[in-house]
Amino acid sequence: MKIPVTPPDLDQIIKANLDVLPKIFQMNIGPTDNKGRYLHWDKLRHLSPPETIGIEELWAGIKIQRSLLSKNLPFLNKSGDGFKFCIIDSMQKDLHWLDLNAAGTISADKPMINTNMQGTYLISSLFEEAINSSQLEGAVTTRNVAKEMLRQRRGPKDKSEQMILNNYHAMQFIRDFKTEAITPSFILELHRILTEKTLKNPDKAGVLRLEEDDIEVVDTMTNTVLHVPPKASDLEKRLDILCDFANKILDVKGVFIHPVVRAIALHFMLAYDHPFVDGNGRTARALFYWSMVNQGYWLAEFISISRILKQAPVQYGKAFLYTETDGNDVTYFIIHQLEVIKKAISDLHLYLEKKTKGITQAQDMLQDAKNLGKKLNFRQLALLRHALKHPGFTYKINEHKNSHGISYETARKDLLFMSDNTKLLVKFKAGKSFVFMSPPNLEERIKKQ
């Protein structure tokens, strides 16, 4: 990844072009380009400026407008300079959308409106975030193998599977503490869970890095140093400030910080501070989830931002670099993350629509089967839909239990009903346990009900 070109110094531009300043103000230049984009100098410098001014003068006009809009965050970079952000019109629109779609309610036709079904979708989302967050950091296990491991609760076979299992446990840990204020101890424990049995030095799990750890963020493809975090001796104090900000104890006086912006700023700052020898990205994303849910954005529990980030990891990295190379302007990172969160929520709605349609199709198929559809619960209908598409697939009680977050006995009754009462599944022994298989003639069995 290439480090963005550092923008020209605003004061120097103004001193060298005093006669142009009146013209800049007359042109009504805003904080974005004419397409509404909040561009970094690295991209803006390649565009054509208005005919009457140069590209540096255009940049100066944009930066002046941004400075008028900017709000301070209670954080300092390693040089002692403050971080800031702007809220432009497009961000206002996105934040309003998130207020409605992440903290509001889901339409009544979606299956997740049924609180009994939320456990199933929550388990699925925990699987997705655990897998994708780990893959984003280098885990190479396939999605199907990883989901099989989590469903079966088997032990991990390698470091990649251990990373995924750790992420899953970390997301569960966050759920347990989602209504509590966070402390440095909470973040250290979160990191310990995330990195257990995956570090070269196991003693570094849940422990702040030391000066001798000499941590740098490096692009392994080009061996370019992308980021040098603050000194290890400052980390305890910086972690205290981070927690106070997360708990709304510490804010810049008179500045309202939207809850989603707060969650994104926490994500950014923990990654910037890089307080651990490894696992900083996973910890930062987990902290983001805690903040969102803690502040009432309950739907964040059901989405995976890492799945979206994995699709364009370079853009994720650039959002950090744009901020650090342009005067600690976190707006670049906030805009990127708002797009990611919106995409994750939109994908969730599409997923729910697909699930709704699938369950409806299964119910329609069973309408003429002596009201069998009314006898099957939503878990059984979901399994039936899967079984219709996968003849010969086997289902285990523990996997069904883990997929839906239910007790072993409830899972056992679900599958036994489908095998013994309705004959929709074939039951056979595998060792000491029962296994249930989707028969090749499942449609015929449904019609005979």
C-alpha positions in Angstrom: 0.0 0.0 0.0 1.4 3.4 -1.0 1.4 6.2 1.6 -0.8 9.1 0.4 1.0 12.3 -0.7 1.0 14.8 2.2 -1.1 17.9 1.4 0.6 21.2 1.0 0.8 23.5 4.0 -2.3 25.7 4.2 -0.4 28.7 5.7 2.2 28.6 3.0 -0.4 28.5 0.3 -2.2 31.5 1.8 1.1 33.5 2.2 2.1 32.8 -1.4 -1.4 33.7 -2.8 -2.8 36.5 -0.7 -4.3 38.1 -3.8 -6.2 34.9 -4.6 -8.0 34.7 -1.2 -10.8 37.1 -2.1 -11.4 35.2 -5.3 -11.5 31.9 -3.3 -14.2 33.2 -1.0 -16.2 34.6 -3.9 -16.3 31.2 -5.5 -18.2 29.7 -2.6 -15.9 26.7 -2.3 -17.2 24.1 0.2 -15.6 21.3 2.2 -16.1 18.9 -0.7 -15.6 18.9 -4.4 -18.4 19.7 -6.8 -19.6 16.0 -6.6 -19.9 16.2 -2.8 -16.8 14.0 -2.2 -14.6 14.6 0.8 -11.3 14.1 -1.1 -7.8 13.8 0.2 -5.1 15.9 -1.5 -3.7 12.7 -2.9 -6.7 12.4 -5.2 -7.7 16.0 -5.5 -4.3 17.1 -6.9 -5.1 15.1 -10.1 -8.4 16.9 -10.8 -8.9 20.0 -12.8 -9.5 23.1 -10.7 -11.7 26.0 -11.7 -10.2 28.1 -14.5 -9.4 31.2 -12.4 -7.4 29.4 -9.6 -4.9 26.7 -9.3 -5.2 23.3 -7.6 -3.4 24.4 -4.5 -5.7 27.4 -4.1 -8.7 25.1 -4.5 -7.3 22.9 -1.8 -6.8 26.0 0.4 -10.5 27.0 -0.1 -11.6 23.5 0.8 -9.4 23.3 3.9 -10.6 26.7 5.2 -14.2 25.5 4.9 -13.4 22.2 6.7 -11.7 24.1 9.5 -14.9 26.2 10.0 -16.9 22.9 10.2 -14.5 20.9 12.3 -15.1 19.6 15.8 -12.3 18.4 18.1 -12.0 15.0 19.6 -10.4 14.6 23.1 -7.4 12.7 21.6 -3.8 13.7 20.7 -1.5 12.1 18.2 2.0 11.1 19.2 3.3 14.6 18.5 0.7 16.2 20.8 -1.6 17.5 18.0 -5.4 17.0 18.3 -7.7 14.9 16.2 -10.8 16.5 14.7 -13.7 15.7 12.3 -16.4 17.3 10.2 -20.0 16.4 9.6 -20.9 17.2 6.0 -24.4 16.9 4.4 -23.8 13.3 3.1 -22.8 12.2 6.6 -25.9 13.8 8.1 -27.9 11.7 5.7 -26.1 8.5 6.5 -26.3 9.1 10.3 -30.1 9.7 10.0 -30.4 6.5 8.0 -28.5 4.6 10.7 -30.7 6.1 13.4 -33.7 4.7 11.6 -32.3 1.4 10.5 -29.9 0.3 13.3 -31.6 1.7 16.4 -35.2 1.5 15.2 -37.4 -1.4 14.4 -37.5 -4.0 11.6 -40.6 -4.3 9.6 -43.1 -6.9 10.9 -42.7 -9.2 7.9 -39.1 -10.0 8.7 -38.5 -13.2 10.7 -36.2 -11.4 13.2 -39.2 -9.4 14.5 -40.0 -12.7 16.3 -37.9 -12.6 19.4 -37.8 -16.4 19.5 -35.9 -16.3 16.2 -33.4 -13.6 17.1 -31.1 -16.2 18.7 -30.8 -18.0 15.4 -29.8 -14.9 13.5 -27.5 -13.6 16.3 -25.6 -16.9 16.3 -25.2 -16.7 12.5 -24.0 -13.1 12.7 -21.5 -14.0 15.5 -20.2 -16.8 13.2 -19.8 -14.3 10.3 -18.0 -11.6 12.2 -15.7 -14.1 13.9 -14.7 -15.7 10.6 -14.4 -12.5 8.5 -12.5 -10.5 11.2 -10.0 -13.3 11.5 -9.7 -13.7 7.7 -9.1 -9.9 7.4 -6.1 -10.4 9.7 -4.7 -13.4 7.8 -6.6 -16.5 8.9 -6.8 -18.9 5.9 -9.5 -21.3 6.9 -12.5 -21.5 4.6 -15.9 -20.2 5.7 -17.5 -23.6 5.5 -14.8 -25.3 7.6 -14.9 -22.5 10.1 -18.7 -22.6 10.5 -18.5 -26.4 10.9 -15.9 -26.0 13.7 -18.1 -23.4 15.5 -21.3 -25.5 15.1 -19.7 -28.7 16.3 -17.8 -27.0 19.1 -14.7 -29.0 18.1 -11.2 -27.7 19.0 -9.3 -25.7 16.5 -6.8 -27.5 14.3 -4.5 -24.6 13.6 -3.7 -21.0 14.3 -6.3 -19.7 11.8 -9.1 -21.8 13.4 -7.9 -20.6 16.8 -8.2 -17.0 15.7 -11.8 -17.6 14.5 -12.8 -19.4 17.7 -11.2 -16.5 19.8 -13.2 -13.9 17.8 -16.4 -15.8 18.4 -15.7 -15.9 22.2 -14.8 -12.2 22.1 -18.1 -11.3 20.5 -19.9 -13.3 23.1 -17.9 -11.5 25.8 -19.0 -8.2 24.4 -22.6 -9.2 24.5 -22.3 -10.1 28.2 -20.9 -6.6 28.9 -22.9 -4.5 26.4 -24.7 -2.6 29.1 -21.7 -2.0 31.3 -19.2 0.9 31.2 -15.8 -0.2 29.8 -12.5 -0.1 31.7 -8.9 -0.6 30.7 -9.3 -4.1 32.3 -12.2 -4.8 29.9 -10.1 -4.0 26.9 -7.2 -6.0 28.1 -9.4 -9.0 28.7 -11.0 -8.5 25.3 -7.5 -8.6 23.7 -6.6 -11.7 25.8 -9.6 -13.6 24.5 -8.9 -12.5 20.9 -5.3 -13.6 20.9 -5.2 -16.6 23.2 -2.9 -19.3 21.7 -2.2 -17.3 18.6 0.8 -15.1 19.6 4.5 -16.0 19.3 4.8 -15.0 22.9 1.7 -16.2 24.8 2.5 -13.8 27.7 1.6 -10.9 25.4 -2.1 -11.8 25.3 -4.0 -9.1 27.3 -0.9 -7.1 28.0 0.1 -3.7 26.8 3.1 -3.6 24.5 6.5 -2.5 25.9 9.1 -0.1 24.4 11.3 -3.1 23.5 8.4 -4.6 21.4 9.2 -2.0 18.7 5.8 -2.2 17.0 5.3 -0.7 13.5 2.5 -1.2 11.0 4.2 -2.4 7.8 2.9 -3.2 4.3 4.3 -6.7 3.9 4.0 -6.5 0.1 6.3 -3.5 -0.2 8.0 -3.5 3.2 6.7 0.1 3.6 6.2 1.4 7.2 2.7 2.8 7.2 2.3 3.8 10.8 4.5 4.2 13.9 2.2 4.2 17.0 2.7 6.3 20.2 5.3 5.4 22.8 4.5 2.4 25.0 5.0 4.6 28.1 2.0 6.6 27.1 -0.4 3.7 26.6 -1.9 3.5 30.1 -2.9 7.1 30.0 -4.2 6.9 26.5 -6.3 3.9 27.3 -7.8 5.7 30.3 -8.8 8.6 28.0 -10.2 6.2 25.4 -12.4 4.5 28.1 -13.6 7.9 29.5 -14.6 8.9 25.9 -16.3 5.6 25.3 -18.3 6.0 28.6 -19.2 9.7 27.7 -17.2 10.9 30.7 -14.8 12.8 28.5 -15.9 15.1 25.7 -14.8 18.4 24.3 -17.0 20.9 26.1 -20.0 22.0 24.0 -19.4 19.5 21.2 -22.1 16.9 20.4 -20.7 13.7 19.1 -23.2 11.5 17.4 -23.2 8.0 18.9 -22.2 6.3 15.7 -19.4 8.8 15.2 -18.3 8.0 18.8 -18.2 4.3 18.0 -16.2 4.8 14.8 -13.7 7.2 16.6 -13.1 4.5 19.2 -12.4 2.0 16.4 -9.9 4.5 14.8 -8.1 5.5 18.0 -7.5 2.0 19.4 -6.1 1.1 16.0 -4.0 4.3 16.0 -2.6 3.7 19.5 -1.8 0.1 18.6 -1.5 -0.8 22.3 -0.8 -4.5 21.7 1.9 -6.5 19.9 -0.8 -8.1 17.7 -4.6 -8.3 17.4 -5.1 -4.5 17.4 -7.5 -4.5 14.4 -9.7 -7.3 15.8 -9.8 -5.5 19.2 -10.7 -2.2 17.6 -13.5 -3.7 15.6 -14.8 -5.5 18.7 -14.7 -2.3 20.6 -16.8 -0.6 17.9 -19.5 -3.3 18.3 -19.6 -2.8 22.0 -20.0 1.0 21.6 -22.8 0.6 19.0 -24.8 -1.8 21.0 -24.1 0.0 24.3 -25.5 3.2 22.8 -28.7 1.6 21.6 -27.9 0.5 18.1 -29.1 -3.0 18.7 -29.0 -4.2 15.1 -25.2 -3.9 15.1 -25.2 -7.3 16.9 -26.6 -8.9 13.8 -24.2 -7.4 11.2 -20.6 -8.1 10.1 -18.5 -5.1 9.2 -15.5 -7.3 8.7 -17.2 -9.1 5.8 -17.5 -5.7 4.0 -14.0 -4.6 5.0 -12.6 -7.8 3.6 -14.0 -7.0 0.2 -11.9 -3.9 -0.1 -9.1 -4.0 2.5 -7.0 -1.4 0.7 -9.8 1.2 1.2 -9.9 0.4 4.9 -6.1 1.0 5.1 -6.3 4.2 3.1 -9.0 5.6 5.4 -6.4 5.4 8.3 -3.6 6.9 6.2 -5.7 9.8 4.9 -6.5 10.8 8.4 -2.9 10.6 9.6 -1.4 12.5 6.6 -4.0 15.3 6.6 -3.7 16.9 10.0 -5.5 14.2 12.0 -8.8 14.7 10.2 -10.8 11.6 11.2 -13.5 12.5 8.7 -12.0 10.3 6.1 -12.2 7.3 8.3 -15.7 8.2 9.5 -17.1 8.5 6.0 -15.5 5.1 5.0 -17.0 3.4 8.1 -20.4 4.9 7.6 -20.5 3.3 4.1 -19.3 0.0 5.5 -22.0 0.0 8.2 -24.7 1.0 5.8 -23.7 -1.8 3.4 -23.6 -4.4 6.2 -27.1 -3.4 7.4 -28.5 -3.3 3.8 -27.0 -6.8 3.3 -28.7 -8.0 6.5 -32.1 -6.7 5.2 -31.5 -8.6 2.0 -30.6 -11.7 4.0 -33.7 -11.5 6.1 -35.8 -11.1 3.0 -34.2 -14.2 1.5 -34.8 -16.1 4.7 -38.4 -14.9 4.9 -39.0 -16.1 1.3 -37.4 -19.4 2.0 -39.4 -20.1 5.1 -42.6 -19.0 3.2 -41.7 -21.4 0.3 -41.3 -24.3 2.8 -44.6 -23.4 4.4 -46.3 -23.3 1.0 -45.0 -26.7 0.1 -46.4 -28.0 3.3 -49.8 -26.4 3.1 -51.4 -29.4 1.5 -49.6 -31.9 3.8 -52.3 -32.1 6.5 -51.3 -28.9 8.1 -47.8 -30.2 8.8 -46.4 -26.7 8.2 -48.3 -25.5 11.2 -46.7 -28.2 13.4 -43.1 -27.2 12.5 -41.4 -24.3 14.2 -39.2 -21.8 12.4 -36.0 -23.8 13.2 -37.5 -26.9 11.7 -38.8 -25.0 8.6 -35.3 -23.5 8.1 -33.8 -26.9 8.3 -36.4 -28.4 6.0 -35.7 -25.7 3.4 -32.0 -26.5 3.6 -32.7 -30.3 3.4 -34.8 -29.8 0.2 -31.7 -28.3 -1.5 -29.2 -30.7 0.0 -30.3 -34.4 -0.3 -28.1 -36.7 1.8 -27.0 -33.9 4.1 -26.6 -35.0 7.7 -27.7 -33.0 10.8 -26.5 -33.4 14.3 -28.2 -32.4 17.6 -25.2 -30.4 18.8 -24.9 -28.5 15.5 -28.6 -27.7 15.5 -28.3 -26.5 19.1 -25.3 -24.3 18.3 -26.8 -22.9 15.2 -29.8 -21.6 17.0 -28.5 -20.9 20.5 -31.0 -23.4 22.1 -30.7 -26.1 24.7 -29.6 -29.6 23.8 -33.0 -31.0 24.7 -34.8 -28.5 22.5 -32.6 -29.3 19.6 -33.0 -33.1 20.2 -36.8 -32.7 20.2 -36.7 -30.7 17.0 -34.9 -33.4 15.1 -36.6 -36.4 16.7 -40.0 -34.9 15.7 -38.8 -34.5 12.1 -37.6 -38.1 12.0 -39.9 -40.1 14.3 -43.2 -38.2 13.9 -43.1 -36.8 10.4 -40.5 -39.1 8.7 -39.1 -36.0 7.0 -35.5 -37.0 8.1 -33.9 -40.4 8.4 -32.4 -41.2 11.8 -29.5 -43.5 12.3 -26.8 -44.1 14.9 -23.3 -42.8 14.6 -21.3 -44.0 17.6 -23.3 -43.1 20.7 -25.3 -40.3 19.1 -28.1 -40.0 16.6 -27.5 -38.4 13.2 -30.3 -37.2 11.0 -30.1 -37.3 7.2 -32.1 -35.5 4.4 -33.6 -38.3 2.3 -33.4 -38.1 -1.5 -37.2 -38.4 -1.8 -37.9 -35.6 0.7 -40.5 -33.9 -1.6 -42.4 -37.2 -1.9 -42.4 -37.6 1.9 -43.8 -34.1 2.3 -46.6 -34.9 -0.2 -47.5 -38.1 1.6 -48.0 -36.3 5.0 
